[in-house]
Amino acid sequence: MTKSKRTLILDAALALFTINGFHGTTTAAIAREAKVATGTLFHHFATKEALIEALYLEVKKEFAQALLQKNDPNSVFPLTDIWVNGVTWLVCQPQKMAFILLCSHSLYFDKKIQLAIWQEVLGFFTQLLNAGIKNGTIKDLPIQYLLTTCESILLSTASYVYALPAADQKAAINSSISVIVDAISVPGADIHLLSR
């Protein structure tokens, strides 16, 4: 199946941004890598910033789909499934993990847009956190702070797990669950009360 020009541009941008960063990647280089005219790139994306935002949205949508997969049919603790799925997806998608890390640490990428995309694509997670705040299992902190904390710990965990031998990765992922639980839950609360 032939990829659309938009997809070719997004794929090229992902490859170049993760190697050269935002400032080191020109739109001309992206067009060259995608084997499209620069005008075609600007037909699909008015600015480099619009391209970055579109790519971030695409990656986050794919990430959100992975988070929602049910690992264990007997699991009643959605945070565990979400966490394991998130770390596993990032480890299996190192280029996309690098792009998310680049966005999360870059002053070039507008944080308001980043949070808006988080809310749009990962609204189910925001709802889960809000439900936990309401029932007293999640710390009553601003939702943007909780989201940023969860993403930071998730990305750190995935970066750590990625560097491990494959035989050690599952144990590291499972042991990391307590880190996120300790970071966002009220001490002594039964975080298993969270449900989707």
N, C-alpha and C positions, 0 to 999 in steps of 0.2 A: 504494500500500500504506500502510495506517495504521500509524503508529509506536506502539509500546507506551508506556504511561505511564512506565515505567522509562526508556525511551530518551528520551522528551520531557524528563524530569527531568535526565538526564545531559547532554543537549544544552543545556538552559537553564543548568545549572551551569557547563558549559564556557564558554559565552558570558559569563556574569556574572563568573566567577572571573578570566578573562583581562582583563576591563575594570576590575573593582573590587578584585581580590585576595581572599584568603580572609576577612580581617577585615571588609572592606567589603561582603561579600555575605552577606545573611541567608537562612535557609531559607525565610522567607516570600517574599522576592523571587524565589528560585528557583522556588517553587511558582507564583507569579503569572506568571512568564515562561513556565513550562511549561504554564500554564493547567490546573493540577490543584489540588486542595485540599491544604492543608498536611498534613493527616492522611494523604493519599495518599503524599506525599513520605516521611513517617515510617514508613509501612507498608513502603516499599521500602528505606529507609535509616534506621536507628535514630538516627543522629546526623549532624551535618554532617561530622565526621571520617570516618565510614563512607562517606558520599557521595563525599568527596574520594578516599578509597582506592579505591573502586569505579571512579570515573572514571579515576584514574591507571592502574589495572589494564586497563581497556578501551583506553585510548590506547596503553599499552605493548604490548598484544596486537596491535593494528593495526600498530604500529611494527615489532614483531618479524616479522610476516608480510611487511612490505615489505623488511626486511633480507635475507630469505632468497631473494628473487628472483634468478635467475641473469641477469646482464647480458650476459655474453660466453660463449657455449658453449665457447670454447677456453680460458677462464680457469682456471688452476689455483691461483690466489692468492685464497682466500676473503676475506681481509681487505679487498682492493680492492673486491670486489663489495659486501660489507657496508657499507663506508665510503661508497661512491658512493650506494648505495640509501638509507642513513640520512640523508645530507645532502639528497639529492633529495626524499625523503619529507617531511622537516621543512620545506624551502623551499616545497613544494606544499601544506603543511598549516600555515599560519602560526598559526592559532588553537591548534592542538594543540602546536605548538612553544612558543608563549607559555605554555601550561599546564605543559608539562614544565619549562620554565625557572622558572616560578613555584614548582613543587614542589621543584626542585633547589636553589633559593636561599632557601626559606622555613623558618623555625624552627617554623612552625605544623605542617608536615607531618613526621611521625615518620620519621626517617632509617632506622631499623631496618626499618620497613614498606617503605620505598622500596627498600632493598637486597633484602629478601625477595621483592618483586615482580620486581626485576631478575633474581634467581636463578630464580624460577619461570618467567617469561616468556622471558627471554633466556638460559636455561641453556646453549643451544648456544654462545653467545659465551663463557660462563665455561669451557666444555669446551675451546674453541679456545685460550683464554688458558692454561689449565692444561697443555694439550698442548705449547704453545710454551715454557712454563716448564720442562717435563720434558725437551724436546729441546734446550734451551739457546738458543732464538731469542728468547724473551720474557724480560724482566728478572724475576728472582725476587723479586717484591714481593707483599705481601698482595693477594689477589684483589679485595677490596673497594676497595683503593686503585687498582688497575688499572682496575676498572669505573668508578669515579668519575672518574679521569683521562680515560678514553676518552669518557665521556658529556660531560664539561666541554669537551673539545676539539671533539667533534662538535657540541654546541650553539653554541659560539663560531663554528665554521666556518659552520654553517647560518645563524646570525644575520648574519654577514658576507656570505655569498653571497646571501641574501634581499635585501639592500640594493643589490646590483649590478644593472646592466642585464642583461636576459635573455641577450644575446649574449655576455656575459663570464662567465656562471655556470659553464658546463661546464669551462672552463679553470681557474677558481678551485677547483672541486671536485677536479679531477685534481691540481692542484699541492698541495692540502692533504693528500694521501695521505702525502707525505713527513713531514709534521708528526707525524701519529699514529705512523708507523713509527719515527721518531726518538725519540718519547716513550716507547714501550713495548718496543722491541726492544733486544737486547744488541748493542752496537757490533760491526760486522763480521759479524754473524750473517746467514745467508740466510733471511730471513723468508718467502720463497716456499715453505719447507718446511712451513709451516702448511697443514693440510687439514681439511676438514669431516669 
